[in-house]
Structures are given as C-alpha cells and as structure tokens.
Amino acid sequence: MAVYSAHLTLTSSGGQVTYHEITEQVREHIAKSNIQEGICVVASPHTTCSVIFEELSYDTTAAGYEYLQADLNNLLNELVPRCTEEGPYHHPGPNHIKVGLEDFKGKISPHAYTMFNTDAHLKSTLLGTSETFVIENGELRVGLVGYIYFIDWDQTRQRDRTCLIKVIGE
C-alpha cells in the first residue's frame, strides 16, 4: 500500500465566508500519487473550516456566492447567527480570552476581536472538517457534477489556511 501526502494553501477573504472550489487541485494530487485504487481524504486542520462535497451551482449572487452556497449560508445563519461580541454564546469565556491574550502581557491584543468567531466553530462542527473520496482506475469518483469545496467560516480577518490531502491505496 502506498501513501501520498500534500497540502494546499488557501487564502480566505475576511469579512465573509470564503469558499474555495478545489476539485481540480485534488485531481492533480491524485495523479501525482500514481495510486490507481484507493481513497483520498481531504481535510482541514482548522476548527473553523469545513470540507464539503456539493454540486456546482452555475448561478451566483452579487456577492459572488454560488446559489447553493448562498442557500447554505442562509440556512446556517438562521441556526447559528454570527458572533461579533460577547454575549450571544457562552464561548469565548473569560478563561479562553485570558489565555488568548497571555502573549500580550495583559494588554488587549489588536486581534482580540478574532476570538468572537463561535459561529464559525459551530458551523464547522455541524458540517465536518473532512471528506473521503473513492479512487478507481486512478480517477477521483465524484460524478459529473460533484465538486469539492474548502470553506472558511471565520469572517474575522483574511488569512492563509491549509487544506490537507492524503491519498492511500495501490
């Protein structure tokens, strides 16, 4: 059995949920792996990001979201409203904030607002952080309309995110 590992660096936009359609990059890594029969796991090591498998929606909103993405955002925003300050959720509590600020010797970090991302954690928990795909004859088996998306739910700031790819098989 062979194992191939890779990662993608993806930049989130900040200020809104960021979707990255990564199907072609995953296919490229499967080809590099030379694995003909096996599985491919696509995962996020971040607690505020998800990996999903969904149909590509050819229509987009004015904000640039595919219609299925906009529908998903609307649904999740009803279930889990955005967290921008203390109060709507238990998290982050005083101990969490204290630990987050320890590196600043008691001073308020210029990035303290980034701790108010509870909604992103909960959305990631609901949708999950990984997907597993079948590889047959060296091909990613996702059908004609299936696409892989990496989602950064955390809207607090722009930053680079890592997407892990692991191909296992023969």
N, C-alpha and C positions, 0 to 999 in steps of 0.2 A: 504494500500500500504506500502511496506517495502522498505527501502533504506539501501544499504550496501556500505561502502567506504573502499578503500585500496589504497596502492601505492607500486610501485616498485622502487628500487634504482638501476640505471644502470650506469656503468662506461664507458665513451667514451674513445676512444684510443688516441685522439690527433694526429695531423699530417695528418689525413684523415677523411673523412666522416665515421661515425660509425652507423651501422645498428644492431639493436637488434631484433631478432625474439622472440616475447613474447606471442604467441598464447597459449601455454600450461599454462603459469602463469595466463593469463586471465581466461582460463577454470577453473583452481583451485579456483580462487576467486569467480567465478560464483557458483561453487559447495558449497563453504563455505557460500555463501549468502543465500542458501536454496530457492532462488527465482526460480519459475518454469516458469512463463510467464512475460516477460517484456523486458527491454532494458539494454544494457551495454554500457556505454560511456568510451572510453579510450582516455586520453588527456594528452597533455604536457603543463605545466605552463611556459615553456621556450620559448622565442621569436625566438630562433634559432633551434628549434626542430620540427619535424613533426611526426604524426601517420598516417600510410597508411595501406590499405588492398590490398594485392597483391598475386599473385600465387608464390609458392615456386619454384625457379629455381634450379634444381639439379646440374647444372654445375656451376663451379666457376672459376674466373680468378686467375692468380698468386698472386694478391693482396688480395685474399680471398673474393671478392665480387661475389654474385650470378650473373649470366648473366643479369637478369632483373635489378638488382641494378646497374651494370656497365653501362647498356644502359641508365638508368635514370640519373646517374651521368654525362654521356657524353652529354645527351640532355640538362640538366640544366646548365652544364658548358659552353655550347655554348650560351645559353640565358643569363646566369648570371655568368660571369667569376669571379674567386677568387679575393678577395680583401686582399692585404697584405701590403698596404701602402696608404698614402694619394693620392688622385687624380682620381682614376677610377670612384668613386661615390661621390655624394655630402656628404653623411654620411660616417664617423662621421665628423661633422663640428667642428669649434673651440670651440663653447659653449659646445657641447657634450663632447669633450675631456677635457675641463676645469672642468666640473662637475665630470667627471670620475677620475680626478686627485686631487680633493679637499682634499681628505683624506690624501694626501701625502704632504700637506703644501707647494705646489708649486714645489715640487721636482718631477722629472719624475718617475713614478711608474715602477717597474720592469715588470709589467704586462700591460703597456700602449699598447703594440702591440696587445693585445686581443681586442682592440676597432676596429681593422681593420677586421671586420667579417660581413660587409654589405651583402656580398653574402649569408651568412647563414640566415640572417634575410629575405632577399628577397625569397630564396628558401622555407623557412618555410611559408611565406605568400602565395606563389603560391600553395603549396601542402596542407596547413592547419595544424592545431595543434591537431585535434581530429577526431575520427571516432565513429559512433554509430552502435551497432550490436543488432540484434533481439535474444531474448532468448525464446525458445519454449520447453516445457517439460524439463526444467532445462538444456537445451543444447544450446551452442553457435552455431548459424546458420551461418556457413561460408563455407559450402560445403566441398568437398573432397580435394580441392587444394588451398583453401583460407587461408592465413596466415596474422597475424598482425605484423607489424614492427614499432618500435620506431626508429626514425632517428635523430641523432645529426649532423647537417650540419656544425657546428662550428668546424673548424680544428685547432684553435689556441693553444689549450692545452688539456691535459687529465683532466677530472673532473667527479664528480658524478652528475647524472641527475635524476630527479623524473618523474615517469610516474603515472598519477592518473587513478584510476579505480572506476567507480560509477555504481552500479547495482541497478535498480529501477523496482519494479513490485510486483507481488503476488506469 
